[in-house]
Amino acid sequence: MTHNELLKLARKKSGMSQSEFAGYFQMPKKTLQHWELSERKVPDYLLRLMLYKLEMEGLVSGLQEMMDQED
């Protein structure tokens, strides 16, 4: 699973729309769309931080392990 696919999975598991997810992380919705469509690659460090925040706030679980298996 690519980083972009993992990001999209995290958003869907959190139950947020693209607009809500972008607002949650205070980023432009267009940036999220580019990442989800694989038009740009989400930076590794940023995806790790986003997954960490989602897991610590109880919105998703187990996705950090999926990313670690990828590396």
PyRosetta script that sets phi, psi and omega in degrees:
from pyrosetta import init, pose_from_sequence

init()
pose = pose_from_sequence("MTHNELLKLARKKSGMSQSEFAGYFQMPKKTLQHWELSERKVPDYLLRLMLYKLEMEGLVSGLQEMMDQED")
pose.set_psi(1, 130.3)
pose.set_omega(1, -179.9)
pose.set_phi(2, -76.4)
pose.set_psi(2, 165.5)
pose.set_omega(2, 177.2)
pose.set_phi(3, -60.0)
pose.set_psi(3, -38.3)
pose.set_omega(3, -179.3)
pose.set_phi(4, -66.0)
pose.set_psi(4, -40.9)
pose.set_omega(4, 177.8)
pose.set_phi(5, -66.0)
pose.set_psi(5, -38.5)
pose.set_omega(5, 179.0)
pose.set_phi(6, -65.0)
pose.set_psi(6, -39.2)
pose.set_omega(6, 177.0)
pose.set_phi(7, -62.2)
pose.set_psi(7, -45.5)
pose.set_omega(7, 180.0)
pose.set_phi(8, -63.0)
pose.set_psi(8, -41.2)
pose.set_omega(8, 177.2)
pose.set_phi(9, -61.7)
pose.set_psi(9, -42.7)
pose.set_omega(9, 179.2)
pose.set_phi(10, -61.3)
pose.set_psi(10, -43.3)
pose.set_omega(10, 179.0)
pose.set_phi(11, -62.4)
pose.set_psi(11, -44.9)
pose.set_omega(11, -179.0)
pose.set_phi(12, -65.8)
pose.set_psi(12, -41.6)
pose.set_omega(12, 179.4)
pose.set_phi(13, -65.3)
pose.set_psi(13, -29.0)
pose.set_omega(13, 179.2)
pose.set_phi(14, -76.0)
pose.set_psi(14, -13.9)
pose.set_omega(14, 178.9)
pose.set_phi(15, 80.6)
pose.set_psi(15, 16.5)
pose.set_omega(15, -177.8)
pose.set_phi(16, -101.4)
pose.set_psi(16, 148.8)
pose.set_omega(16, 170.7)
pose.set_phi(17, -76.7)
pose.set_psi(17, 171.5)
pose.set_omega(17, 177.0)
pose.set_phi(18, -60.5)
pose.set_psi(18, -41.3)
pose.set_omega(18, 179.9)
pose.set_phi(19, -63.8)
pose.set_psi(19, -43.7)
pose.set_omega(19, 179.9)
pose.set_phi(20, -65.6)
pose.set_psi(20, -43.4)
pose.set_omega(20, -178.9)
pose.set_phi(21, -64.0)
pose.set_psi(21, -44.9)
pose.set_omega(21, 178.3)
pose.set_phi(22, -62.4)
pose.set_psi(22, -41.1)
pose.set_omega(22, 177.3)
pose.set_phi(23, -65.5)
pose.set_psi(23, -39.6)
pose.set_omega(23, 178.9)
pose.set_phi(24, -58.5)
pose.set_psi(24, -40.6)
pose.set_omega(24, -179.3)
pose.set_phi(25, -98.1)
pose.set_psi(25, 7.9)
pose.set_omega(25, 177.4)
pose.set_phi(26, 50.7)
pose.set_psi(26, 54.2)
pose.set_omega(26, 177.4)
pose.set_phi(27, -131.7)
pose.set_psi(27, 159.5)
pose.set_omega(27, 177.3)
pose.set_phi(28, -65.4)
pose.set_psi(28, 138.5)
pose.set_omega(28, 178.7)
pose.set_phi(29, -59.1)
pose.set_psi(29, -35.6)
pose.set_omega(29, -179.1)
pose.set_phi(30, -61.4)
pose.set_psi(30, -37.5)
pose.set_omega(30, 177.4)
pose.set_phi(31, -61.4)
pose.set_psi(31, -46.7)
pose.set_omega(31, 178.2)
pose.set_phi(32, -60.6)
pose.set_psi(32, -42.6)
pose.set_omega(32, 179.1)
pose.set_phi(33, -61.7)
pose.set_psi(33, -42.7)
pose.set_omega(33, 178.7)
pose.set_phi(34, -61.4)
pose.set_psi(34, -40.4)
pose.set_omega(34, 179.2)
pose.set_phi(35, -66.9)
pose.set_psi(35, -46.8)
pose.set_omega(35, -177.6)
pose.set_phi(36, -65.6)
pose.set_psi(36, -30.8)
pose.set_omega(36, 179.0)
pose.set_phi(37, -88.3)
pose.set_psi(37, 4.3)
pose.set_omega(37, -179.1)
pose.set_phi(38, 59.8)
pose.set_psi(38, 27.9)
pose.set_omega(38, 174.4)
pose.set_phi(39, -78.6)
pose.set_psi(39, -24.2)
pose.set_omega(39, 173.6)
pose.set_phi(40, -141.3)
pose.set_psi(40, 155.1)
pose.set_omega(40, -179.8)
pose.set_phi(41, -94.8)
pose.set_psi(41, 130.9)
pose.set_omega(41, 175.9)
pose.set_phi(42, -69.2)
pose.set_psi(42, 131.0)
pose.set_omega(42, 179.4)
pose.set_phi(43, -60.4)
pose.set_psi(43, 139.3)
pose.set_omega(43, -177.1)
pose.set_phi(44, -55.1)
pose.set_psi(44, -49.0)
pose.set_omega(44, -176.8)
pose.set_phi(45, -63.2)
pose.set_psi(45, -35.6)
pose.set_omega(45, -177.9)
pose.set_phi(46, -71.7)
pose.set_psi(46, -40.8)
pose.set_omega(46, 177.1)
pose.set_phi(47, -62.1)
pose.set_psi(47, -41.7)
pose.set_omega(47, 178.1)
pose.set_phi(48, -60.1)
pose.set_psi(48, -43.8)
pose.set_omega(48, 179.0)
pose.set_phi(49, -64.7)
pose.set_psi(49, -41.0)
pose.set_omega(49, -179.5)
pose.set_phi(50, -65.5)
pose.set_psi(50, -44.7)
pose.set_omega(50, 179.0)
pose.set_phi(51, -63.6)
pose.set_psi(51, -40.6)
pose.set_omega(51, 178.6)
pose.set_phi(52, -59.8)
pose.set_psi(52, -48.3)
pose.set_omega(52, -179.4)
pose.set_phi(53, -61.4)
pose.set_psi(53, -45.0)
pose.set_omega(53, 179.6)
pose.set_phi(54, -61.7)
pose.set_psi(54, -40.8)
pose.set_omega(54, -179.5)
pose.set_phi(55, -71.6)
pose.set_psi(55, -40.8)
pose.set_omega(55, -179.4)
pose.set_phi(56, -66.4)
pose.set_psi(56, -28.7)
pose.set_omega(56, 179.1)
pose.set_phi(57, -92.0)
pose.set_psi(57, 5.1)
pose.set_omega(57, 174.0)
pose.set_phi(58, 75.2)
pose.set_psi(58, 20.3)
pose.set_omega(58, -178.5)
pose.set_phi(59, -88.0)
pose.set_psi(59, -27.9)
pose.set_omega(59, 176.6)
pose.set_phi(60, -144.3)
pose.set_psi(60, 166.9)
pose.set_omega(60, 175.2)
pose.set_phi(61, -148.4)
pose.set_psi(61, 150.3)
pose.set_omega(61, 174.6)
pose.set_phi(62, 81.2)
pose.set_psi(62, -1.2)
pose.set_omega(62, -176.2)
pose.set_phi(63, -80.5)
pose.set_psi(63, -28.8)
pose.set_omega(63, 177.5)
pose.set_phi(64, -64.2)
pose.set_psi(64, -37.4)
pose.set_omega(64, 178.2)
pose.set_phi(65, -64.3)
pose.set_psi(65, -37.9)
pose.set_omega(65, 177.8)
pose.set_phi(66, -62.8)
pose.set_psi(66, -38.9)
pose.set_omega(66, 179.4)
pose.set_phi(67, -68.7)
pose.set_psi(67, -40.2)
pose.set_omega(67, 179.9)
pose.set_phi(68, -65.4)
pose.set_psi(68, -34.1)
pose.set_omega(68, 178.3)
pose.set_phi(69, -68.0)
pose.set_psi(69, -29.3)
pose.set_omega(69, -179.1)
pose.set_phi(70, -68.3)
pose.set_psi(70, -35.7)
pose.set_omega(70, -175.1)
pose.set_phi(71, -75.1)
pose.dump_pdb("model.pdb")
